Amino acid sequence: MSFSQPASDKIDSTPIPQLLETLNATKEGLSASEAAERLKIAGPNALAEKKVSTWKQLLRYFWGPIPWMIEIAAIMSAIAQDYNDFIIITSLLIFNAVIGFWEEHKAANALDALKAGLALTARALRDGKWQEVQAASLVPGDVVRIRLGDVVPADCVLIEGDYISIDQAALTGESLPVSKKVGDVAYSGSVAKQGEMVALVCCTGTNTFFGKTASLVANAESTSHFQQAVLKIGNFLILVALGLCTLLTIVLLHRLVDGPGVTFDSVLSLSKFVLVLAVAAIPVAMPAVLSITMALGALALSKAKAIVSRLQAIEEMAGVDVLCSDKTGTLTQNKLSVDDPVMVPAASEPKDCSLVAALACRAENNDPIDNAVLATVPDQQLLNSYTCNTFVPFDPVSKRTQATITGPDGQVFLTTKGAPQVVIDLCQLPAEEEQRINDKVHELASHGYRTLAVARSATLADTSQSESDSWQFMGILPLSDPPREDSAATIAAAKKYGLRVKMVTGDDTAIAAEISGQLGMGTKIQAAADMFEGVDPDHINADLAERIDKADGFARVFPEHKYGIVKALQSRGHIVAMTGDGVNDAPALKQADAGVAVEGATDAARAAADLVLTAPGLSVVITAIEQARQIFERMLSYTIYRIAMTIDVMLFVVAAIICFPHVSGIAGAFMPLTPVMIILLALLDDIPIMTIAYDNTRISPTPVRWEMPRVLTVSTILGLTAVIQTFGLLVFMVDRSGQSLWGVTVDGPHIQTAMFLQLVVGGHLMLFVTRQAGAFFSRPAPSWKLVSALLGTQLFAALLCGFGSSWLGIPALPWALVGFVWVYNLVWMVIQDGVKLATYRFLDRGRN
């Protein structure tokens, strides 16, 4: 049987007879055989999966510039039979890969959570009788029955029945359940709250509105700025290390050729020295150190009720400059509130109006509007004194509810609440009063309120009467979804930290503008449905992106619009955070640089998000931003220190070997450090580096991000300054080679030990210089953990050099020389700090 599946965005505007013709179907449903044939053509009513093998996912983490260098270093360690280095390097490589693989595996749960939201079974009319079938087996042309509590199994057009109320907030962001009638569309994944209707299945699987949302989640991706930064830093250090190692190898080989000759042992010894120097310089541990720093930050955020599902999101959060916030359930309470009745005309008391409205409700229906209205009557005993004889629920035709009530005095009357114009017509008000009421309704609408009109009838003869000739207009009830109590303060705090906050909602522009204005977010609200009409969210032109950038918020938003808004802002250079709680937010949450699922979010939103808030409100977002900016400062401090130290060690060793091929009083070629000293230096550096994760740092008042030219300039200048500092001490020691200095005759091993102590002391003191852009003595002071680690490694190095170690090949230095090295480095720390401050001032002047 041939049929054509219509587009999901067109079925709401297509007449039912035309849909039946397009689908080659009837209201009597399909036969089992017809359904089976269609299933082969349309495919299952489920989300498509793109499975990548686990091995392929894992192997990707062993591919790239930094992994290649780590792998080469490991292979060379094995060839040189340096198995300790081989084990350490290989362990770091595997550790980094496992962390990345695990995070990707967790991120893949977004689609699984979306699929869990689909209906599992459905009631379909097959072979002329109603039967329960698997939702995955539904096909276009099927006829299904949707009842209270059902998850709509596919995109359907309602074809029979009086009324159904469907909650589609998770799909469209609308605050209230939507009343549907014949000809309206019921979207896959939405939930029936009231009523029962028969529907024609038009779109299934990935062709549904829900399926398109899932496809957006699957396609959404944003490259982490942290990953980009690590790659650039790694490439820079690798180029420096390779360049200097190549130069050093050429120089040493040339000396072997001109000197004792090239032998296997000499080449192996040379290779091992160059290898050890390269491994010490290549940022083998950098991804691990930064990941651990962020992991400790994630632990701190968990204590603040924010669960991090992707470590890189911490760094992204620090740079966020635009926060797109969902309205319903995020900025607002997602709970209807009824304000004081508006008495137009003032024919009764406000309390009487509230009572009559409550009597026109039925509590057991659990309708959101009825629940809000009932809550306006504080005295439940008063309500219990009235008896509801009959109740007519709201339907799209009458647009009002009605109840027949017997009062405590035995009198019988009717009550009603509903659309203002319907109730006005019912009461047959004079034209002047009707105009006053309409003006008030329009005024309330302009302030973002939905309105209900309330009326009661005169006394009836008995409970069997369902009509009355005399109705009294009681008043108007303004309905709103009020903001959370902490939302305004949260928005103000976000602005203080340099964030622009934009509201994103499925509600109408008037409601969005009112809530946005109340919270101080601005009132320039754009209708996304109009802005994105005919626009591919993946290809937004520059003019539209600019309009999106300038808007204060967006109303009438669908999932692809939220996704497109995030992409448009990213195309304009913004780092974007998106908060949300529903299925409709999942694509934008995943596309955003930092997706934040608020408390009470759906599983799909949680799985797509980077941060999941477990406390209500948005105040936790501000805490997350504060923590993220502190963590970023720690990572920045480590990065500048690591680059500067690499330049210091590498350039110093190469320059020393080139400038001092032979030193008086020293037999053979001069090496400023032994391989053991280089490895020991790297180990002593790692201890205080790890405590950077606990350091006290300032909270930047503005968003921060990786500015690689700035980072590389500062670190390179500090590294070159450190080379001058280290080389100065070497010249001092070499000039005294063969002479007595503080009671010891200076020779090669003594010079090497002094240079080892210099690099330990100077390098660790440089950490105090790099930990902040201000003077090293400015606040905040370093944490006691960082200070303790630095003092501990310094004490160890001083004792090692003071007492010496024959096992490590380190001779004892005079304590006076140890003290001299300390004083020398303290003086140079002040000089380095001055160079740093001057560099930052120069860069800031160029920025301004």
Secondary structure, 3 states (H helix, E strand, C coil): CCCCCCCCCCHHHCCHHHHHHHHCCCCCCECHHHHHHHHHHHCCCCCCCCCCCHHHHHHHHHCCHHHHHHHHHHHHHHHCCCHHHHHHHHHHHHHHHHHHHHHHHHHCHHHHHHHHCCCCEEEEEECCEEEEEEHHHCCCCCEEEECCCCECCCEEEEEEEEEEEEECHHHHCCCCCEEECCCCEECCCCEEEEEEEEEEEEECHHHCHHHHHHHHHHHCCCCCHHHHHHHHHHHHHHHHHHHHHHHHHHHHHHHHHHCCCCCHHHHHHHHHHHHHHHHHHCCCCHHHHHHHHHHHHHHHHHHCCEEECCCHHHHHHHHCCEEEEEHHHHHECCCCEECCCECCCCCCCHHHHHHHHHHCCCHHHCCHHHHHHHCCCCCHHHHHCCEEEEEECCCCCCCEEEEEEECCCCCEEEEEEECHHHHHHHHCCCHHHHHHHHHHHHHHHHCCCEEEEEEEECCECCCCCCCCCCEEEEEEEEEECCECCCHHHHHHHHHHCCCEEEEECCCCHHHHHHHHHHCCCCCCEEEHHHHCCCCCCCCCCHHHHHHHHHCCEEECCCHHHHHHHHHHHHHCCCCEEEEECCHHHHHHHHHCCEEEECCCCCHHHHHHCCEEECCCCCHHHHHHHHHHHHHHHHHHHHHHHHHHHHHHHHHHHHHHHHHCCCCCCCCCCCCCCCHHHHHHHHHHHHHHHHHHHHCCCCCCCCCCCCCHHHHHHHHHHHHHHHHHHHHHHHHHHHHCCCCEECCEECCHHHHHHHHHHHHHHHHHHHHHHHCCCCCCCCCCCCCHHHHHHHHHHHHHHHHHHHHCECCCCECCCCHHHHHHHHHHHHHHHHHHHHHHHHHHHHHHHHHC
